[in-house]
Amino acid sequence: MIDNQDLPIGFLMELAEHPDVLNRFASLTEPEQKPYVDGSRQVHSREQMRNYVETMFSGVKN
């Protein structure tokens, strides 16, 4: 997993509020996590971050 120091704090806080998303994110390889982390760096408000985390895997099939 990507080092927590490399993750935006708002992203970490939202992941903590969504254990199902956190578990799925944690199960990814580092290269699979990178686009999600990069995307989180483009988010500039708490509301947007919540929406981003809640919809991270909405277009991905299990």
All heavy atoms as TSV, in Angstrom:
chain	resi	resn	atom	element	x	y	z
A	1	MET	N	N	0.837	-1.178	0.000
A	1	MET	CA	C	0.000	0.000	0.000
A	1	MET	C	C	0.879	1.236	0.000
A	1	MET	O	O	1.966	1.246	0.549
A	1	MET	CB	C	-0.917	-0.001	1.227
A	1	MET	CG	C	-1.898	1.147	1.262
A	1	MET	SD	S	-3.174	0.819	2.506
A	1	MET	CE	C	-3.651	2.472	2.861
A	2	ILE	N	N	0.351	2.292	-0.591
A	2	ILE	CA	C	1.059	3.556	-0.620
A	2	ILE	C	C	1.227	4.050	0.815
A	2	ILE	O	O	0.319	3.942	1.634
A	2	ILE	CB	C	0.280	4.573	-1.479
A	2	ILE	CG1	C	0.277	4.109	-2.940
A	2	ILE	CG2	C	0.870	5.958	-1.355
A	2	ILE	CD1	C	-0.572	4.940	-3.868
A	3	ASP	N	N	2.376	4.613	1.111
A	3	ASP	CA	C	2.679	5.124	2.448
A	3	ASP	C	C	1.664	6.199	2.837
A	3	ASP	O	O	1.351	7.089	2.049
A	3	ASP	CB	C	4.087	5.715	2.440
A	3	ASP	CG	C	4.579	6.112	3.812
A	3	ASP	OD1	O	3.755	6.368	4.705
A	3	ASP	OD2	O	5.797	6.178	3.981
A	4	ASN	N	N	1.141	6.116	4.050
A	4	ASN	CA	C	0.151	7.083	4.523
A	4	ASN	C	C	0.645	8.518	4.421
A	4	ASN	O	O	-0.152	9.432	4.273
A	4	ASN	CB	C	-0.255	6.789	5.967
A	4	ASN	CG	C	-1.162	5.593	6.068
A	4	ASN	OD1	O	-1.666	5.071	5.074
A	4	ASN	ND2	N	-1.383	5.140	7.283
A	5	GLN	N	N	1.948	8.739	4.517
A	5	GLN	CA	C	2.486	10.088	4.418
A	5	GLN	C	C	2.313	10.657	3.015
A	5	GLN	O	O	2.356	11.865	2.829
A	5	GLN	CB	C	3.957	10.104	4.821
A	5	GLN	CG	C	4.160	9.805	6.287
A	5	GLN	CD	C	5.611	9.803	6.685
A	5	GLN	OE1	O	6.496	9.629	5.858
A	5	GLN	NE2	N	5.865	9.999	7.965
A	6	ASP	N	N	2.103	9.790	2.024
A	6	ASP	CA	C	1.916	10.226	0.649
A	6	ASP	C	C	0.455	10.481	0.311
A	6	ASP	O	O	0.143	10.904	-0.794
A	6	ASP	CB	C	2.478	9.185	-0.321
A	6	ASP	CG	C	3.984	9.018	-0.200
A	6	ASP	OD1	O	4.662	9.995	0.175
A	6	ASP	OD2	O	4.475	7.921	-0.477
A	7	LEU	N	N	-0.444	10.212	1.258
A	7	LEU	CA	C	-1.873	10.373	1.015
A	7	LEU	C	C	-2.367	11.704	1.577
A	7	LEU	O	O	-2.015	12.073	2.695
A	7	LEU	CB	C	-2.662	9.234	1.673
A	7	LEU	CG	C	-2.331	7.824	1.188
A	7	LEU	CD1	C	-3.085	6.797	2.018
A	7	LEU	CD2	C	-2.672	7.666	-0.272
A	8	PRO	N	N	-3.189	12.421	0.813
A	8	PRO	CA	C	-3.766	13.660	1.352
A	8	PRO	C	C	-4.592	13.364	2.608
A	8	PRO	O	O	-5.327	12.371	2.661
A	8	PRO	CB	C	-4.658	14.156	0.212
A	8	PRO	CG	C	-4.072	13.537	-1.025
A	8	PRO	CD	C	-3.554	12.193	-0.578
A	9	ILE	N	N	-4.494	14.234	3.595
A	9	ILE	CA	C	-5.160	14.002	4.877
A	9	ILE	C	C	-6.672	13.907	4.717
A	9	ILE	O	O	-7.322	13.077	5.356
A	9	ILE	CB	C	-4.766	15.077	5.927
A	9	ILE	CG1	C	-5.308	14.723	7.303
A	9	ILE	CG2	C	-5.234	16.449	5.501
A	9	ILE	CD1	C	-4.661	13.541	7.944
A	10	GLY	N	N	-7.249	14.720	3.853
A	10	GLY	CA	C	-8.694	14.662	3.645
A	10	GLY	C	C	-9.127	13.330	3.068
A	10	GLY	O	O	-10.196	12.802	3.405
A	11	PHE	N	N	-8.297	12.767	2.211
A	11	PHE	CA	C	-8.563	11.462	1.616
A	11	PHE	C	C	-8.534	10.386	2.697
A	11	PHE	O	O	-9.428	9.550	2.793
A	11	PHE	CB	C	-7.516	11.190	0.531
A	11	PHE	CG	C	-7.734	9.934	-0.262
A	11	PHE	CD1	C	-8.917	9.703	-0.949
A	11	PHE	CD2	C	-6.729	8.987	-0.360
A	11	PHE	CE1	C	-9.107	8.547	-1.699
A	11	PHE	CE2	C	-6.902	7.831	-1.113
A	11	PHE	CZ	C	-8.094	7.615	-1.791
A	12	LEU	N	N	-7.529	10.433	3.546
A	12	LEU	CA	C	-7.421	9.474	4.652
A	12	LEU	C	C	-8.617	9.578	5.598
A	12	LEU	O	O	-9.168	8.564	6.023
A	12	LEU	CB	C	-6.138	9.715	5.452
A	12	LEU	CG	C	-4.855	9.215	4.839
A	12	LEU	CD1	C	-3.658	9.700	5.654
A	12	LEU	CD2	C	-4.860	7.707	4.752
A	13	MET	N	N	-9.007	10.795	5.907
A	13	MET	CA	C	-10.124	10.991	6.826
A	13	MET	C	C	-11.426	10.447	6.237
A	13	MET	O	O	-12.213	9.815	6.940
A	13	MET	CB	C	-10.257	12.476	7.177
A	13	MET	CG	C	-9.109	12.983	8.027
A	13	MET	SD	S	-9.120	14.761	8.301
A	13	MET	CE	C	-10.611	14.939	9.253
A	14	GLU	N	N	-11.647	10.672	4.959
A	14	GLU	CA	C	-12.869	10.160	4.325
A	14	GLU	C	C	-12.830	8.648	4.221
A	14	GLU	O	O	-13.847	7.986	4.408
A	14	GLU	CB	C	-13.063	10.766	2.940
A	14	GLU	CG	C	-13.988	11.905	2.810
A	14	GLU	CD	C	-15.205	11.950	3.697
A	14	GLU	OE1	O	-16.069	11.046	3.657
A	14	GLU	OE2	O	-15.338	12.918	4.435
A	15	LEU	N	N	-11.675	8.081	3.893
A	15	LEU	CA	C	-11.566	6.620	3.848
A	15	LEU	C	C	-11.918	6.023	5.209
A	15	LEU	O	O	-12.587	4.992	5.287
A	15	LEU	CB	C	-10.163	6.183	3.420
A	15	LEU	CG	C	-9.827	6.317	1.939
A	15	LEU	CD1	C	-8.351	5.987	1.709
A	15	LEU	CD2	C	-10.711	5.438	1.076
A	16	ALA	N	N	-11.475	6.686	6.268
A	16	ALA	CA	C	-11.775	6.192	7.620
A	16	ALA	C	C	-13.273	6.201	7.904
A	16	ALA	O	O	-13.760	5.388	8.689
A	16	ALA	CB	C	-11.040	7.038	8.659
A	17	GLU	N	N	-13.997	7.085	7.259
A	17	GLU	CA	C	-15.448	7.173	7.443
A	17	GLU	C	C	-16.209	6.152	6.589
A	17	GLU	O	O	-17.414	5.984	6.752
A	17	GLU	CB	C	-15.941	8.581	7.084
A	17	GLU	CG	C	-15.449	9.658	8.011
A	17	GLU	CD	C	-16.044	9.549	9.402
A	17	GLU	OE1	O	-17.232	9.216	9.524
A	17	GLU	OE2	O	-15.299	9.785	10.376
A	18	HIS	N	N	-15.507	5.507	5.680
A	18	HIS	CA	C	-16.124	4.549	4.758
A	18	HIS	C	C	-15.319	3.247	4.760
A	18	HIS	O	O	-14.527	2.989	3.855
A	18	HIS	CB	C	-16.169	5.136	3.340
A	18	HIS	CG	C	-17.012	6.372	3.248
A	18	HIS	ND1	N	-16.532	7.618	3.562
A	18	HIS	CD2	C	-18.308	6.524	2.899
A	18	HIS	CE1	C	-17.500	8.507	3.400
A	18	HIS	NE2	N	-18.589	7.864	3.002
A	19	PRO	N	N	-15.486	2.417	5.795
A	19	PRO	CA	C	-14.665	1.210	5.933
A	19	PRO	C	C	-14.759	0.265	4.742
A	19	PRO	O	O	-13.773	-0.396	4.402
A	19	PRO	CB	C	-15.182	0.539	7.195
A	19	PRO	CG	C	-16.182	1.443	7.798
A	19	PRO	CD	C	-16.422	2.594	6.883
A	20	ASP	N	N	-15.902	0.192	4.083
A	20	ASP	CA	C	-16.027	-0.682	2.921
A	20	ASP	C	C	-15.118	-0.215	1.785
A	20	ASP	O	O	-14.429	-1.017	1.151
A	20	ASP	CB	C	-17.486	-0.765	2.453
A	20	ASP	CG	C	-18.104	0.599	2.179
A	20	ASP	OD1	O	-17.736	1.590	2.866
A	20	ASP	OD2	O	-18.966	0.686	1.286
A	21	VAL	N	N	-15.082	1.100	1.564
A	21	VAL	CA	C	-14.213	1.659	0.525
A	21	VAL	C	C	-12.754	1.519	0.955
A	21	VAL	O	O	-11.891	1.168	0.141
A	21	VAL	CB	C	-14.568	3.133	0.238
A	21	VAL	CG1	C	-13.634	3.735	-0.794
A	21	VAL	CG2	C	-16.014	3.256	-0.221
A	22	LEU	N	N	-12.473	1.781	2.226
A	22	LEU	CA	C	-11.106	1.644	2.734
A	22	LEU	C	C	-10.586	0.226	2.524
A	22	LEU	O	O	-9.461	0.032	2.050
A	22	LEU	CB	C	-11.050	2.010	4.216
A	22	LEU	CG	C	-9.715	1.768	4.923
A	22	LEU	CD1	C	-8.594	2.561	4.281
A	22	LEU	CD2	C	-9.837	2.096	6.400
A	23	ASN	N	N	-11.393	-0.768	2.848
A	23	ASN	CA	C	-10.964	-2.164	2.675
A	23	ASN	C	C	-10.704	-2.482	1.215
A	23	ASN	O	O	-9.729	-3.163	0.890
A	23	ASN	CB	C	-12.008	-3.110	3.249
A	23	ASN	CG	C	-12.037	-3.090	4.755
A	23	ASN	OD1	O	-11.047	-2.779	5.397
A	23	ASN	ND2	N	-13.189	-3.401	5.327
A	24	ARG	N	N	-11.564	-2.006	0.360
A	24	ARG	CA	C	-11.372	-2.268	-1.071
A	24	ARG	C	C	-10.115	-1.567	-1.581
A	24	ARG	O	O	-9.326	-2.142	-2.317
A	24	ARG	CB	C	-12.594	-1.812	-1.844
A	24	ARG	CG	C	-12.531	-2.187	-3.287
A	24	ARG	CD	C	-13.886	-2.470	-3.846
A	24	ARG	NE	N	-13.739	-2.803	-5.250
A	24	ARG	CZ	C	-14.667	-2.632	-6.149
A	24	ARG	NH1	N	-15.843	-2.178	-5.787
A	24	ARG	NH2	N	-14.458	-2.934	-7.386
A	25	PHE	N	N	-9.926	-0.311	-1.182
A	25	PHE	CA	C	-8.737	0.441	-1.570
A	25	PHE	C	C	-7.471	-0.251	-1.071
A	25	PHE	O	O	-6.497	-0.403	-1.799
A	25	PHE	CB	C	-8.818	1.867	-1.018
A	25	PHE	CG	C	-7.615	2.707	-1.321
A	25	PHE	CD1	C	-7.424	3.246	-2.583
A	25	PHE	CD2	C	-6.668	2.974	-0.341
A	25	PHE	CE1	C	-6.309	4.019	-2.865
A	25	PHE	CE2	C	-5.559	3.743	-0.606
A	25	PHE	CZ	C	-5.375	4.272	-1.876
A	26	ALA	N	N	-7.493	-0.702	0.181
A	26	ALA	CA	C	-6.326	-1.354	0.780
A	26	ALA	C	C	-5.988	-2.673	0.097
A	26	ALA	O	O	-4.837	-3.107	0.124
A	26	ALA	CB	C	-6.557	-1.577	2.265
A	27	SER	N	N	-6.984	-3.300	-0.522
A	27	SER	CA	C	-6.730	-4.579	-1.190
A	27	SER	C	C	-6.081	-4.414	-2.564
A	27	SER	O	O	-5.638	-5.397	-3.153
A	27	SER	CB	C	-8.033	-5.378	-1.321
A	27	SER	OG	O	-8.880	-4.806	-2.303
A	28	LEU	N	N	-6.020	-3.176	-3.046
A	28	LEU	CA	C	-5.408	-2.922	-4.348
A	28	LEU	C	C	-3.889	-2.913	-4.236
A	28	LEU	O	O	-3.337	-2.613	-3.174
A	28	LEU	CB	C	-5.864	-1.564	-4.885
A	28	LEU	CG	C	-7.354	-1.359	-5.108
A	28	LEU	CD1	C	-7.622	0.092	-5.513
A	28	LEU	CD2	C	-7.892	-2.317	-6.148
A	29	THR	N	N	-3.234	-3.176	-5.344
A	29	THR	CA	C	-1.778	-3.030	-5.390
A	29	THR	C	C	-1.448	-1.541	-5.456
A	29	THR	O	O	-2.314	-0.712	-5.777
A	29	THR	CB	C	-1.182	-3.728	-6.627
A	29	THR	OG1	O	-1.667	-3.055	-7.800
A	29	THR	CG2	C	-1.540	-5.207	-6.672
A	30	GLU	N	N	-0.220	-1.200	-5.156
A	30	GLU	CA	C	0.181	0.209	-5.195
A	30	GLU	C	C	-0.070	0.848	-6.565
A	30	GLU	O	O	-0.616	1.953	-6.627
A	30	GLU	CB	C	1.644	0.358	-4.786
A	30	GLU	CG	C	2.042	1.797	-4.586
A	30	GLU	CD	C	3.406	1.956	-3.945
A	30	GLU	OE1	O	3.765	1.137	-3.083
A	30	GLU	OE2	O	4.090	2.916	-4.307
A	31	PRO	N	N	0.262	0.184	-7.672
A	31	PRO	CA	C	-0.048	0.794	-8.977
A	31	PRO	C	C	-1.554	0.979	-9.213
A	31	PRO	O	O	-1.960	1.932	-9.878
A	31	PRO	CB	C	0.536	-0.194	-9.989
A	31	PRO	CG	C	1.581	-0.941	-9.241
A	31	PRO	CD	C	1.081	-1.024	-7.823
A	32	GLU	N	N	-2.368	0.103	-8.647
A	32	GLU	CA	C	-3.821	0.244	-8.774
A	32	GLU	C	C	-4.344	1.383	-7.893
A	32	GLU	O	O	-5.336	2.035	-8.234
A	32	GLU	CB	C	-4.528	-1.060	-8.395
A	32	GLU	CG	C	-4.297	-2.184	-9.371
A	32	GLU	CD	C	-4.805	-3.527	-8.865
A	32	GLU	OE1	O	-4.758	-3.789	-7.650
A	32	GLU	OE2	O	-5.236	-4.330	-9.719
A	33	GLN	N	N	-3.689	1.638	-6.771
A	33	GLN	CA	C	-4.095	2.713	-5.864
A	33	GLN	C	C	-3.730	4.093	-6.402
A	33	GLN	O	O	-4.436	5.070	-6.154
A	33	GLN	CB	C	-3.420	2.542	-4.498
A	33	GLN	CG	C	-3.905	1.384	-3.695
A	33	GLN	CD	C	-3.123	1.218	-2.402
A	33	GLN	OE1	O	-2.086	1.856	-2.184
A	33	GLN	NE2	N	-3.621	0.351	-1.534
A	34	LYS	N	N	-2.640	4.155	-7.146
A	34	LYS	CA	C	-2.096	5.448	-7.569
A	34	LYS	C	C	-3.108	6.352	-8.272
A	34	LYS	O	O	-3.191	7.543	-7.937
A	34	LYS	CB	C	-0.865	5.237	-8.442
A	34	LYS	CG	C	-0.149	6.536	-8.767
A	34	LYS	CD	C	1.133	6.289	-9.493
A	34	LYS	CE	C	1.938	7.534	-9.809
A	34	LYS	NZ	N	1.309	8.810	-9.796
A	35	PRO	N	N	-3.905	5.874	-9.229
A	35	PRO	CA	C	-4.859	6.788	-9.867
A	35	PRO	C	C	-5.879	7.375	-8.886
A	35	PRO	O	O	-6.297	8.525	-9.031
A	35	PRO	CB	C	-5.564	5.925	-10.910
A	35	PRO	CG	C	-4.709	4.734	-11.104
A	35	PRO	CD	C	-3.921	4.557	-9.842
A	36	TYR	N	N	-6.288	6.594	-7.887
A	36	TYR	CA	C	-7.225	7.093	-6.885
A	36	TYR	C	C	-6.578	8.174	-6.018
A	36	TYR	O	O	-7.197	9.181	-5.697
A	36	TYR	CB	C	-7.745	5.955	-6.007
A	36	TYR	CG	C	-8.583	4.965	-6.771
A	36	TYR	CD1	C	-8.092	3.704	-7.089
A	36	TYR	CD2	C	-9.869	5.292	-7.189
A	36	TYR	CE1	C	-8.862	2.795	-7.799
A	36	TYR	CE2	C	-10.646	4.393	-7.901
A	36	TYR	CZ	C	-10.134	3.150	-8.202
A	36	TYR	OH	O	-10.900	2.250	-8.913
A	37	VAL	N	N	-5.323	7.951	-5.647
A	37	VAL	CA	C	-4.595	8.935	-4.841
A	37	VAL	C	C	-4.385	10.203	-5.658
A	37	VAL	O	O	-4.622	11.317	-5.177
A	37	VAL	CB	C	-3.249	8.366	-4.348
A	37	VAL	CG1	C	-2.433	9.436	-3.635
A	37	VAL	CG2	C	-3.486	7.169	-3.438
A	38	ASP	N	N	-3.964	10.032	-6.908
A	38	ASP	CA	C	-3.761	11.200	-7.771
A	38	ASP	C	C	-5.061	11.980	-7.937
A	38	ASP	O	O	-5.062	13.206	-7.905
A	38	ASP	CB	C	-3.211	10.778	-9.131
A	38	ASP	CG	C	-1.789	10.244	-9.052
A	38	ASP	OD1	O	-1.112	10.454	-8.018
A	38	ASP	OD2	O	-1.348	9.602	-10.029
A	39	GLY	N	N	-6.167	11.270	-8.101
A	39	GLY	CA	C	-7.462	11.928	-8.230
A	39	GLY	C	C	-7.840	12.684	-6.975
A	39	GLY	O	O	-8.416	13.771	-7.041
A	40	SER	N	N	-7.501	12.134	-5.818
A	40	SER	CA	C	-7.842	12.797	-4.556
A	40	SER	C	C	-7.094	14.111	-4.403
A	40	SER	O	O	-7.564	15.017	-3.716
A	40	SER	CB	C	-7.563	11.872	-3.368
A	40	SER	OG	O	-6.170	11.771	-3.113
A	41	ARG	N	N	-5.960	14.233	-5.055
A	41	ARG	CA	C	-5.187	15.477	-4.972
A	41	ARG	C	C	-5.832	16.610	-5.772
A	41	ARG	O	O	-5.446	17.761	-5.622
A	41	ARG	CB	C	-3.756	15.230	-5.451
A	41	ARG	CG	C	-2.970	14.375	-4.491
A	41	ARG	CD	C	-1.498	14.323	-4.832
A	41	ARG	NE	N	-0.782	13.598	-3.803
A	41	ARG	CZ	C	-0.261	12.390	-3.938
A	41	ARG	NH1	N	-0.345	11.754	-5.097
A	41	ARG	NH2	N	0.366	11.807	-2.938
A	42	GLN	N	N	-6.788	16.277	-6.605
A	42	GLN	CA	C	-7.485	17.280	-7.404
A	42	GLN	C	C	-8.745	17.790	-6.722
A	42	GLN	O	O	-9.441	18.650	-7.252
A	42	GLN	CB	C	-7.848	16.691	-8.781
A	42	GLN	CG	C	-6.678	16.130	-9.550
A	42	GLN	CD	C	-5.548	17.134	-9.725
A	42	GLN	OE1	O	-5.778	18.261	-10.118
A	42	GLN	NE2	N	-4.324	16.722	-9.405
A	43	VAL	N	N	-9.053	17.241	-5.557
A	43	VAL	CA	C	-10.259	17.596	-4.810
A	43	VAL	C	C	-9.926	18.718	-3.829
A	43	VAL	O	O	-8.917	18.648	-3.135
A	43	VAL	CB	C	-10.809	16.356	-4.067
A	43	VAL	CG1	C	-12.007	16.714	-3.235
A	43	VAL	CG2	C	-11.148	15.254	-5.066
A	44	HIS	N	N	-10.808	19.730	-3.778
A	44	HIS	CA	C	-10.470	20.913	-2.987
A	44	HIS	C	C	-11.472	21.265	-1.893
A	44	HIS	O	O	-11.350	22.316	-1.280
A	44	HIS	CB	C	-10.276	22.104	-3.917
A	44	HIS	CG	C	-9.186	21.869	-4.913
A	44	HIS	ND1	N	-7.857	21.782	-4.574
A	44	HIS	CD2	C	-9.239	21.647	-6.247
A	44	HIS	CE1	C	-7.136	21.542	-5.652
A	44	HIS	NE2	N	-7.943	21.455	-6.682
A	45	SER	N	N	-12.448	20.415	-1.642
A	45	SER	CA	C	-13.363	20.684	-0.532
A	45	SER	C	C	-13.737	19.372	0.143
A	45	SER	O	O	-13.617	18.294	-0.442
A	45	SER	CB	C	-14.630	21.395	-1.014
A	45	SER	OG	O	-15.511	20.497	-1.657
A	46	ARG	N	N	-14.197	19.487	1.362
A	46	ARG	CA	C	-14.585	18.292	2.125
A	46	ARG	C	C	-15.749	17.577	1.448
A	46	ARG	O	O	-15.772	16.355	1.364
A	46	ARG	CB	C	-14.937	18.692	3.550
A	46	ARG	CG	C	-15.253	17.523	4.423
A	46	ARG	CD	C	-15.504	17.941	5.847
A	46	ARG	NE	N	-15.757	16.752	6.638
A	46	ARG	CZ	C	-16.079	16.775	7.893
A	46	ARG	NH1	N	-16.172	17.922	8.530
A	46	ARG	NH2	N	-16.301	15.654	8.544
A	47	GLU	N	N	-16.714	18.342	0.978
A	47	GLU	CA	C	-17.879	17.756	0.316
A	47	GLU	C	C	-17.470	17.008	-0.957
A	47	GLU	O	O	-17.939	15.899	-1.217
A	47	GLU	CB	C	-18.895	18.842	-0.013
A	47	GLU	CG	C	-20.166	18.312	-0.625
A	47	GLU	CD	C	-21.175	19.408	-0.872
A	47	GLU	OE1	O	-21.219	20.386	-0.109
A	47	GLU	OE2	O	-21.920	19.278	-1.846
A	48	GLN	N	N	-16.589	17.614	-1.733
A	48	GLN	CA	C	-16.104	16.947	-2.941
A	48	GLN	C	C	-15.341	15.678	-2.591
A	48	GLN	O	O	-15.458	14.672	-3.288
A	48	GLN	CB	C	-15.188	17.882	-3.737
A	48	GLN	CG	C	-15.898	19.009	-4.419
A	48	GLN	CD	C	-14.918	19.959	-5.093
A	48	GLN	OE1	O	-13.753	20.090	-4.683
A	48	GLN	NE2	N	-15.388	20.636	-6.124
A	49	MET	N	N	-14.554	15.712	-1.517
A	49	MET	CA	C	-13.781	14.534	-1.116
A	49	MET	C	C	-14.720	13.414	-0.686
A	49	MET	O	O	-14.503	12.249	-1.031
A	49	MET	CB	C	-12.795	14.873	0.002
A	49	MET	CG	C	-11.861	13.729	0.345
A	49	MET	SD	S	-10.749	13.250	-1.013
A	49	MET	CE	C	-9.535	14.561	-0.907
A	50	ARG	N	N	-15.758	13.758	0.054
A	50	ARG	CA	C	-16.738	12.753	0.471
A	50	ARG	C	C	-17.355	12.093	-0.762
A	50	ARG	O	O	-17.437	10.878	-0.846
A	50	ARG	CB	C	-17.826	13.380	1.344
A	50	ARG	CG	C	-18.850	12.359	1.834
A	50	ARG	CD	C	-19.922	12.976	2.715
A	50	ARG	NE	N	-19.320	13.712	3.833
A	50	ARG	CZ	C	-19.485	15.012	4.025
A	50	ARG	NH1	N	-20.225	15.734	3.224
A	50	ARG	NH2	N	-18.911	15.596	5.065
A	51	ASN	N	N	-17.766	12.908	-1.710
A	51	ASN	CA	C	-18.352	12.378	-2.936
A	51	ASN	C	C	-17.346	11.532	-3.709
A	51	ASN	O	O	-17.681	10.463	-4.227
A	51	ASN	CB	C	-18.877	13.519	-3.807
A	51	ASN	CG	C	-19.615	13.013	-5.015
A	51	ASN	OD1	O	-20.560	12.241	-4.899
A	51	ASN	ND2	N	-19.181	13.450	-6.183
A	52	TYR	N	N	-16.103	11.998	-3.774
A	52	TYR	CA	C	-15.056	11.262	-4.474
A	52	TYR	C	C	-14.875	9.869	-3.869
A	52	TYR	O	O	-14.868	8.861	-4.584
A	52	TYR	CB	C	-13.737	12.048	-4.416
A	52	TYR	CG	C	-12.589	11.366	-5.107
A	52	TYR	CD1	C	-12.512	11.340	-6.484
A	52	TYR	CD2	C	-11.584	10.733	-4.383
A	52	TYR	CE1	C	-11.459	10.701	-7.136
A	52	TYR	CE2	C	-10.535	10.104	-5.013
A	52	TYR	CZ	C	-10.480	10.088	-6.393
A	52	TYR	OH	O	-9.440	9.447	-7.024
A	53	VAL	N	N	-14.742	9.805	-2.554
A	53	VAL	CA	C	-14.520	8.522	-1.882
A	53	VAL	C	C	-15.751	7.620	-2.025
A	53	VAL	O	O	-15.618	6.428	-2.299
A	53	VAL	CB	C	-14.146	8.735	-0.400
A	53	VAL	CG1	C	-14.179	7.431	0.378
A	53	VAL	CG2	C	-12.754	9.367	-0.307
A	54	GLU	N	N	-16.936	8.196	-1.862
A	54	GLU	CA	C	-18.158	7.393	-1.947
A	54	GLU	C	C	-18.376	6.799	-3.337
A	54	GLU	O	O	-19.038	5.778	-3.480
A	54	GLU	CB	C	-19.370	8.227	-1.543
A	54	GLU	CG	C	-19.407	8.517	-0.055
A	54	GLU	CD	C	-20.535	9.441	0.350
A	54	GLU	OE1	O	-21.221	10.004	-0.534
A	54	GLU	OE2	O	-20.736	9.605	1.568
A	55	THR	N	N	-17.810	7.427	-4.357
A	55	THR	CA	C	-18.020	6.956	-5.725
A	55	THR	C	C	-16.764	6.366	-6.371
A	55	THR	O	O	-16.771	6.055	-7.558
A	55	THR	CB	C	-18.557	8.093	-6.615
A	55	THR	OG1	O	-17.607	9.159	-6.629
A	55	THR	CG2	C	-19.891	8.606	-6.110
A	56	MET	N	N	-15.700	6.171	-5.591
A	56	MET	CA	C	-14.441	5.671	-6.141
A	56	MET	C	C	-14.606	4.399	-6.963
A	56	MET	O	O	-13.980	4.249	-8.005
A	56	MET	CB	C	-13.417	5.428	-5.022
A	56	MET	CG	C	-12.697	6.659	-4.597
A	56	MET	SD	S	-11.586	6.446	-3.176
A	56	MET	CE	C	-10.696	4.963	-3.493
A	57	PHE	N	N	-15.397	3.470	-6.478
A	57	PHE	CA	C	-15.506	2.171	-7.128
A	57	PHE	C	C	-16.837	1.960	-7.825
A	57	PHE	O	O	-17.175	0.846	-8.195
A	57	PHE	CB	C	-15.252	1.052	-6.115
A	57	PHE	CG	C	-13.862	1.104	-5.526
A	57	PHE	CD1	C	-13.664	1.454	-4.205
A	57	PHE	CD2	C	-12.758	0.804	-6.295
A	57	PHE	CE1	C	-12.397	1.514	-3.652
A	57	PHE	CE2	C	-11.473	0.868	-5.766
A	57	PHE	CZ	C	-11.293	1.213	-4.450
A	58	SER	N	N	-17.595	3.045	-8.013
A	58	SER	CA	C	-18.933	2.899	-8.597
A	58	SER	C	C	-18.893	2.388	-10.037
A	58	SER	O	O	-19.808	1.711	-10.456
A	58	SER	CB	C	-19.691	4.220	-8.520
A	58	SER	OG	O	-19.032	5.212	-9.279
A	59	GLY	N	N	-17.842	2.692	-10.774
A	59	GLY	CA	C	-17.756	2.235	-12.159
A	59	GLY	C	C	-16.884	1.007	-12.343
A	59	GLY	O	O	-16.606	0.599	-13.467
A	60	VAL	N	N	-16.465	0.391	-11.248
A	60	VAL	CA	C	-15.570	-0.764	-11.305
A	60	VAL	C	C	-16.341	-2.020	-10.944
A	60	VAL	O	O	-17.032	-2.069	-9.946
A	60	VAL	CB	C	-14.381	-0.564	-10.313
A	60	VAL	CG1	C	-13.470	-1.777	-10.338
A	60	VAL	CG2	C	-13.632	0.691	-10.633
A	61	LYS	N	N	-16.191	-3.035	-11.773
A	61	LYS	CA	C	-16.843	-4.319	-11.474
A	61	LYS	C	C	-15.969	-5.136	-10.551
A	61	LYS	O	O	-14.759	-5.088	-10.609
A	61	LYS	CB	C	-17.097	-5.103	-12.758
A	61	LYS	CG	C	-18.106	-4.435	-13.634
A	61	LYS	CD	C	-18.461	-5.305	-14.801
A	61	LYS	CE	C	-19.530	-4.609	-15.608
A	61	LYS	NZ	N	-20.283	-5.493	-16.423
A	62	ASN	N	N	-16.609	-5.903	-9.674
A	62	ASN	CA	C	-15.872	-6.762	-8.726
A	62	ASN	C	C	-15.295	-7.958	-9.419
A	62	ASN	O	O	-15.751	-8.557	-10.256
A	62	ASN	CB	C	-16.784	-7.213	-7.589
A	62	ASN	CG	C	-17.162	-6.049	-6.692
A	62	ASN	OD1	O	-16.417	-5.081	-6.605
A	62	ASN	ND2	N	-18.301	-6.133	-6.062
